[in-house]
Amino acid sequence: QVQLVESWGGLVQPGGSLRLSCAASGSQFSIYAMRWYRQASGKQGELVARIISSGDRPNYAYSVKGRFTISRDNAKNTWYLKMNSLKPEDTAVYYCNALGADMLRNFVAWGQGTQVTVSS
């Protein structure tokens, strides 16, 4: 089964920056889309950013557009979320997500989540 490992969340002051990463591992699979979600305590989950394997037309939630950047390294089966100008309202658990396929079927995989806290 494909597994995702997410890392590099943490505590940062308002206006600061962080870069999250997500790496996929498994056997005989390909990834065709990568996404980042976030969920603040007691709130509904939100799709933050999305990119396809070609890198064409990355998409962002309005709340993060111009501050966050999604990118990918297909050779490493890894994708990233660079977060700049962080605000307290960005505080949430961030989850990476992948859509892909192996030799038999399509699949959806999720990372374990990493906490991002923006506070003075």
Backbone torsions as a table, in degrees:
resi	resn	phi	psi	omega
1	GLN	NA	147.4	177.5
2	VAL	-76.5	134.5	177.9
3	GLN	-123.8	145.3	178.6
4	LEU	-115.9	135.3	177.5
5	VAL	-120.9	121.8	-175.6
6	GLU	-109.0	145.6	-176.2
7	SER	-153.0	168.7	169.3
8	TRP	78.3	25.9	164.8
9	GLY	-74.4	-179.9	178.8
10	GLY	161.8	-164.5	-179.4
11	LEU	-103.1	131.7	-179.4
12	VAL	-143.7	150.3	177.5
13	GLN	-79.5	155.2	175.9
14	PRO	-53.1	137.6	-176.3
15	GLY	89.0	-8.9	-179.3
16	GLY	-82.2	-175.6	-175.9
17	SER	-134.4	151.9	172.0
18	LEU	-144.3	155.7	170.8
19	ARG	-127.0	119.4	175.7
20	LEU	-91.2	151.3	175.6
21	SER	-133.2	155.1	178.0
22	CYS	-143.0	124.9	-178.1
23	ALA	-117.9	132.7	178.9
24	ALA	-101.5	140.0	177.5
25	SER	-138.8	154.3	-179.1
26	GLY	159.9	-158.4	-178.9
27	SER	-128.0	134.0	172.1
28	GLN	49.0	60.6	178.3
29	PHE	-135.8	164.1	172.6
30	SER	-136.6	146.6	178.4
31	ILE	-105.6	132.0	178.0
32	TYR	-114.6	-12.5	174.6
33	ALA	-152.3	144.1	179.0
34	MET	-128.9	140.0	-176.5
35	ARG	-139.4	157.1	170.3
36	TRP	-122.4	131.4	173.0
37	TYR	-116.4	160.4	171.1
38	ARG	-142.1	153.6	179.1
39	GLN	-142.6	113.6	174.6
40	ALA	-79.2	155.8	-177.6
41	SER	-56.5	124.2	178.8
42	GLY	75.2	6.9	-177.2
43	LYS	-114.9	162.6	176.2
44	GLN	-73.5	146.3	177.8
45	GLY	-65.3	152.0	-176.1
46	GLU	-133.0	133.3	172.2
47	LEU	-76.1	120.4	-174.9
48	VAL	-93.6	-46.4	-174.6
49	ALA	-157.2	155.0	-178.2
50	ARG	-147.7	144.0	175.4
51	ILE	-148.6	148.5	176.1
52	ILE	-99.6	168.8	-170.8
53	SER	-62.5	-28.7	178.0
54	SER	-71.8	-17.8	-175.3
55	GLY	85.6	-0.7	-178.6
56	ASP	-70.6	142.1	168.3
57	ARG	45.3	63.8	173.3
58	PRO	-62.6	145.7	-177.6
59	ASN	-118.1	147.2	-177.8
60	TYR	-137.6	149.2	168.7
61	ALA	-64.8	147.8	-179.5
62	TYR	-56.4	-36.7	-175.4
63	SER	-65.7	-19.5	-177.5
64	VAL	-118.1	-5.6	-176.9
65	LYS	-59.9	133.4	-177.6
66	GLY	89.5	-14.1	179.2
67	ARG	-113.0	-34.9	-177.8
68	PHE	-107.0	149.3	177.1
69	THR	-135.0	127.1	175.0
70	ILE	-100.0	140.0	178.1
71	SER	-147.3	168.0	-178.3
72	ARG	-145.5	154.5	173.6
73	ASP	-124.7	96.2	-174.1
74	ASN	-63.2	-34.9	-179.6
75	ALA	-62.1	-29.8	-179.9
76	LYS	-101.3	0.8	-174.5
77	ASN	49.7	46.3	-176.2
78	THR	-133.0	142.2	173.1
79	TRP	-135.7	163.1	-167.3
80	TYR	-134.5	157.1	170.2
81	LEU	-130.9	106.4	176.0
82	LYS	-88.7	123.6	-175.0
83	MET	-117.5	117.1	177.6
84	ASN	-114.4	163.1	177.0
85	SER	49.8	48.5	-174.6
86	LEU	-65.9	144.4	-179.0
87	LYS	-119.7	156.9	177.5
88	PRO	-54.9	-33.9	180.0
89	GLU	-70.5	-8.1	172.7
90	ASP	-80.2	-8.1	179.2
91	THR	-60.2	124.6	-176.6
92	ALA	-177.1	170.0	165.3
93	VAL	-88.4	128.0	-178.2
94	TYR	-104.3	132.0	-178.4
95	TYR	-120.7	134.7	170.8
96	CYS	-93.9	156.8	-173.0
97	ASN	-148.4	141.5	179.2
98	ALA	-133.1	140.1	170.1
99	LEU	-110.3	129.8	-177.8
100	GLY	-159.6	-162.1	-178.2
101	ALA	-154.4	147.9	166.9
102	ASP	-110.9	-159.2	-176.0
103	MET	-72.5	-16.4	-173.5
104	LEU	-111.9	-32.7	-170.4
105	ARG	-159.6	163.3	168.8
106	ASN	-77.4	160.2	179.3
107	PHE	-149.6	162.3	171.2
108	VAL	-125.3	128.7	179.9
109	ALA	-123.6	147.4	-179.5
110	TRP	-126.3	143.7	169.9
111	GLY	-80.2	174.1	-175.6
112	GLN	-81.6	-13.6	-178.2
113	GLY	93.0	147.6	175.9
114	THR	-139.5	138.2	-175.9
115	GLN	-81.1	131.0	170.4
116	VAL	-118.0	122.3	179.5
117	THR	-122.4	124.9	179.9
118	VAL	-113.1	111.2	-174.0
119	SER	-160.7	150.5	172.4
120	SER	-84.5	NA	NA
